[in-house]
């Protein structure tokens, strides 16, 4: 039961708000440290904020709905939009001075 509440309401790395956009994360330990990758489709660097406190990494931002004057022909839209916050506990406390981040587009 606790796991369900954590996933819905943000405890331990779940969604900050139920039903909104939340990026998928992947964490991998390498020879040089830890690599955390997030799927952020349609977002730019200005839309994302990272913070690191001890062993807690928090990714937040907002995925804004694309506005278009032409709505004709749309039958269904399953895209999620809105503000999000994802927190993930790292396996150890990280040194912010040694941390770096970058946004890659494919």
FIZADREN-943539 format. One record per residue: residue number from 1; chain; y, x, z of N, C-alpha, C, O in turn. Coordinates in steps of 0.02 Angstrom, whole numbers, plus 50000, padded with zeros to 5 digits. Each point is the difference from the previous one (the first is absolute). Layout:
<nodes>
seq	mol	nY	nX	nZ	caY	caX	caZ	cY	cX	cZ	oY	oX	oZ
NUM	A	Y	X	Z	Y	X	Z	Y	X	Z	Y	X	Z
...
</nodes>
This chain:
<nodes>
seq	mol	nY	nX	nZ	caY	caX	caZ	cY	cX	cZ	oY	oX	oZ
1	A	49941	50041	50000	50059	49959	50000	50063	50044	50000	50047	49985	49964
2	A	49954	50068	50076	50057	50044	50002	50014	50031	49931	50057	50007	49980
3	A	49889	50010	49984	50008	50030	49934	50035	49951	49953	50043	50021	49961
4	A	49940	49916	50042	50031	49949	49958	50075	49995	50015	50041	50000	49954
5	A	49977	49996	50111	50071	49997	50018	50037	50064	49979	50056	49996	49976
6	A	49912	50062	50032	50031	50063	49980	50014	50000	49925	50053	50021	49979
7	A	49899	49956	49981	50009	49999	49928	50055	49952	49980	50037	50014	49952
8	A	49970	49930	50082	50049	49950	49981	50070	50016	50024	50049	49986	49966
9	A	49957	50043	50094	50066	50007	50031	50022	50071	50013	50046	50010	50040
10	A	49923	50040	49929	50028	50066	50001	49973	50049	50051	50019	50058	49997
11	A	49938	49923	50048	49973	50048	50048	49953	50048	49966	49956	49980	49962
12	A	50053	50085	50050	49954	50050	49976	49996	50007	49925	49949	50023	49974
13	A	50102	49958	49989	50000	50013	49929	49991	49939	49956	49990	50008	49940
14	A	50012	49933	50087	49992	49940	49959	50065	49980	49967	50048	50039	49998
15	A	49954	49901	49976	50060	49974	49968	50053	49985	50052	49984	49978	50055
16	A	50077	50035	49929	50055	49984	50046	50013	49926	50000	50023	49973	50051
17	A	49964	49993	49894	50007	49928	49999	49945	49972	49956	49985	50026	49947
18	A	49985	49922	50076	49944	49972	49964	50024	49970	49934	50052	49968	49997
19	A	49909	50043	49950	50014	49969	49937	50048	50037	49955	50010	49979	49943
20	A	50022	50074	50080	50048	50037	49960	49968	50060	49966	49940	50011	50006
21	A	50101	50026	49958	49977	50061	49967	49987	50054	50052	50041	50009	50045
22	A	49905	50026	49948	49986	50058	50042	49962	50051	49957	49948	49984	49973
23	A	50079	50076	50021	49967	50049	49958	49933	50023	50028	49992	50005	50061
24	A	49961	50007	49894	49935	50029	50020	50010	50074	50013	50038	50033	49965
25	A	49928	49993	50085	50006	50070	50019	49934	50037	49994	49947	49970	50005
26	A	50058	50095	49984	49942	50043	50001	50021	50064	50037	50053	50028	49986
27	A	49906	49994	50061	50015	50060	50039	49943	50049	49990	49941	49983	50008
28	A	50077	50080	49975	49949	50050	49986	50020	50066	50032	50057	50022	49993
29	A	49896	50009	50042	50012	50065	50030	49982	50053	49948	49948	49997	49969
30	A	50097	50053	50024	49988	50055	49953	50001	50065	50039	50009	50001	50061
31	A	49981	50055	49904	50003	50066	50032	50069	50015	50027	50007	50039	50047
32	A	50044	49931	49925	50069	50015	50020	50032	49947	50044	50056	50009	50023
33	A	49909	49936	49989	50029	49948	50042	49973	49932	49984	49940	49991	49987
34	A	50103	49960	50015	49981	49931	49991	50041	49971	49942	50061	50010	49997
35	A	49907	49953	49959	50034	49968	49944	49992	49925	50008	49944	49974	50003
36	A	50112	49991	50000	50000	49927	50004	50029	49974	49934	50056	50019	49981
37	A	49907	49939	49985	50022	49972	49937	50007	49924	50008	49957	49968	50030
38	A	50098	50005	49943	50011	49927	50003	50011	49974	49930	50033	50032	49959
39	A	49939	49909	50027	50012	49967	49936	50064	49960	50007	50004	49953	50040
40	A	50047	50065	49920	50065	49968	50004	50023	49978	49931	50051	50025	49975
41	A	49913	49930	49992	50017	49980	49932	50069	49966	49997	50015	49955	50039
42	A	50024	50068	49913	50065	49969	49989	50055	50022	50048	50056	49975	49996
43	A	49928	50072	50050	50051	50022	50047	50029	50067	49980	49966	50041	49968
44	A	50096	49969	50050	50034	50064	49989	50010	50034	50067	49992	49969	50052
45	A	50025	50095	49946	50009	50039	50061	50049	49967	50048	49991	50002	50060
46	A	50062	49967	49912	50052	49968	50042	49973	49938	50036	50032	49976	50048
47	A	49911	49998	49930	49971	49939	50030	49953	50015	50058	49975	49953	50032
48	A	50011	50111	49982	49949	50019	50048	50028	50046	50053	50042	50043	49986
49	A	49937	49947	50077	50021	50042	50055	49938	50023	50039	49955	49960	50013
50	A	50043	50104	50005	49945	50028	50039	50027	50024	50067	50055	50027	50004
51	A	49905	49964	50048	50018	50030	50065	49936	50027	50032	49946	49973	49989
52	A	50062	50079	50050	49944	50033	50032	50018	50012	50073	50048	50036	50014
53	A	49914	49935	50031	50010	50010	50071	49933	50015	50032	49957	49957	50005
54	A	50035	50105	50016	49936	50021	50029	49944	49994	49949	50002	50032	49948
55	A	49949	49926	50067	49944	49990	49954	50005	49935	49961	49951	49977	49970
56	A	50108	49992	50030	50010	49936	49966	50045	50008	49939	50059	50019	50006
57	A	49914	49967	49935	50038	50001	49938	50015	49929	49980	49954	49958	49997
58	A	50109	50027	49991	50021	49932	49981	50033	50001	49932	50045	50040	49987
59	A	49932	49916	49970	50027	49991	49933	50029	49930	49997	49965	49951	50014
60	A	50098	50044	49966	50031	49934	49996	50045	49996	49939	50018	50051	49971
61	A	49998	49889	50010	50043	49990	49942	49999	49927	49979	49983	49955	50038
62	A	50037	50035	49900	50001	49932	49974	49983	50001	49926	50028	50039	49961
63	A	49927	49917	50020	49983	49990	49930	50037	49937	49978	49983	49945	50021
64	A	50067	50065	49937	50042	49943	49979	49970	49966	49939	49971	50033	49956
65	A	50037	49902	50042	49975	49962	49944	50041	50015	49939	50061	50002	50002
66	A	49905	50009	49943	50034	50012	49937	50033	49935	49978	49968	49948	49998
67	A	50096	50056	49986	50034	49939	49979	50005	50000	49923	50014	50050	49969
68	A	49974	49892	50004	50003	49992	49928	50024	49929	49985	49980	49952	50032
69	A	50064	50043	49921	50026	49935	49981	49947	49958	49964	49999	49939	50005
70	A	49955	50094	49960	49950	49965	49961	49937	49990	50042	49961	50047	50007
71	A	50028	49893	50021	49941	49984	50040	49949	49961	49958	49947	49982	50025
72	A	50069	50005	49912	49957	49961	49958	49932	50032	49989	49995	50061	49993
73	A	49953	49899	50006	49933	50024	49987	49962	50025	50060	49940	50014	49994
74	A	50092	49993	50064	49966	50025	50059	49954	49946	50029	50023	49946	50017
75	A	49913	50070	49988	49952	49952	50026	49981	50016	50072	49989	49955	50041
76	A	50007	50110	49975	49980	50021	50067	50030	50068	50015	50006	50043	49955
77	A	50012	49968	50107	50024	50065	50022	49969	50015	50067	50011	49963	50048
78	A	49950	50091	49956	49967	50019	50062	50030	50063	50030	49970	50032	50043
79	A	50088	49987	49934	50033	50059	50027	50030	49985	50068	50023	49944	50012
80	A	49976	50105	50032	50030	49993	50066	50065	50039	50004	50006	50054	49972
81	A	50043	49918	50062	50065	50031	50007	50021	49995	50073	49971	49963	50039
82	A	50080	50075	49978	50029	49996	50066	50002	50066	50037	49976	50051	49974
83	A	50052	49947	50085	50003	50059	50043	49931	50015	50028	49961	49954	50013
84	A	50025	50110	49998	49936	50020	50027	50008	50058	50048	50049	50038	49996
85	A	49904	49968	50049	49995	50057	50045	49926	50014	50009	49962	49955	50019
86	A	50018	50106	49969	49931	50021	50013	50003	50060	50046	50037	50048	49986
87	A	49926	49951	50067	49995	50056	50046	49927	50022	50002	49955	49959	50002
88	A	50036	50106	49998	49932	50027	50004	50000	50058	50050	50045	50043	50000
89	A	49905	49957	50042	49993	50053	50050	49965	50059	49966	49945	49993	49973
90	A	50086	50065	50031	49972	50061	49971	49948	50029	50048	50002	49985	50059
91	A	49953	50056	49916	49948	50029	50043	50029	50048	50053	49966	50016	50049
92	A	50095	50007	49941	50034	50044	50048	50075	49991	49993	50024	49973	49950
93	A	50014	50050	50100	50073	49996	49996	50024	50050	49948	49980	50059	50002
94	A	50061	49919	49953	50025	50042	49946	50067	50029	50019	50038	49971	50039
95	A	49978	50087	49932	50064	50033	50010	50047	49976	49944	49989	50017	49942
96	A	50063	49943	50074	50045	49975	49948	50031	50055	49958	50016	49989	49941
97	A	49994	50070	50087	50030	50055	49963	49952	50025	49945	50023	50029	49951
98	A	49913	49959	50057	49951	50022	49950	49980	49944	49952	49964	50012	49951
99	A	50060	49928	50061	49982	49942	49958	50044	49997	49938	50058	50019	50002
100	A	49914	49955	49944	50039	49989	49940	49975	49936	49967	49944	49978	50012
101	A	50098	49993	49946	49983	49939	49965	50028	50002	49929	50050	50033	49988
102	A	49916	49933	49967	50024	49994	49931	49975	49936	49970	49948	49973	50021
103	A	50088	50002	49930	49979	49940	49965	49983	50020	49929	50041	50028	49964
104	A	49897	49957	50017	49978	50013	49931	49991	49935	49964	49974	49952	50028
105	A	50046	50046	49910	49989	49942	49958	49949	50019	49947	49999	50056	49975
106	A	49960	49896	50007	49948	50014	49950	50015	49963	49938	49962	50005	49951
</nodes>
